[in-house]
Amino acid sequence: MTGMAYFFLSVFILLTAFPLSASTIIEATGKAYDLESGRPVYIEKHIIHLVKPPKTNTLSVTMPLKDKVTYTTPDGNVFATKTVNYETTPLTPTIVFNKLKFNQRESVFIKSNNVIILHEEDNQRQEHQLPLKPNLVIDAGFDTFIRKHWSKLLANKSFSFEFLSINENSTYTFQIEKTQEDSTTASFTMSLDSFIGGFFVDPIIITYEKKEQKLIRYQGLTNIPKDKETNFTATIIYTYNEKPVAKEKNE
């Protein structure tokens, strides 16, 4: 089972919305556990640069500008890195994913209304090009998509979108809807009504803390390689540490 079946978000993904009053860096840690056995399989560490929200009388949701991710084994060995740049296209960010363990590098970016996908391995390079669709979401841009439609999702409206994983050369149509809500959290389910590589992809369940719209739990297929043929299916638990950026002298 390959490619898009290993969707995502590593996600994640990713990540969070914080209604803060100053420029901020968020350190996020995701601990991934095998969905069947429950054993720890990897750790993802994010350094997320957030844009300063405008000063208004209403709640302003802080959006990520950049995310640098390091993936390690449970004992601390780095096996992959990823950079996500949301600055110009929040739903379709520029992605560079280095699978150090397998000497592979995958990149996705927008150029002249097209999506450019690069796969590099052992000094060989393959380039693919897709037209930019209006409802396209790329990799961790999905977190932005959820927060963009937050109030309508909580009001039980469902949405369809085209998703591109950095492992793939084509997009797939997903549907998302709210499946659980209580006073502090909301869970959304993403479903794919088709087969990928001959296998049905189980729904992906993601849970947010409602007050600050933070992703706190992810369950399903990931885009993190288990080996050259398969990716991890995992439950990922996220925690956060806020680090305000020091003010400049002229502020």
Secondary structure, DSSP 8 states (H G I E B T S, - for coil): --GGGG--GGG------B--SS-EEEEEEEEEEETTT--EEEEEEEEEEE------SS---B-EEEEEEEEE-TTS-EEEEEEEE-SS-SSS-EEEEEEGGGTEEEEEEEETTEEEEEEEETTEEEEEEEE--TTEEETTHHHHHHHHTHHHHHTT--EEEEEE-TT-SS-EEEEEEEEEE-SSEEEEEEE--SEETTEE---EEEEEETTTTEEEEEEEEEEEESSSS-EEEEEEEEEEEEEE----TT-
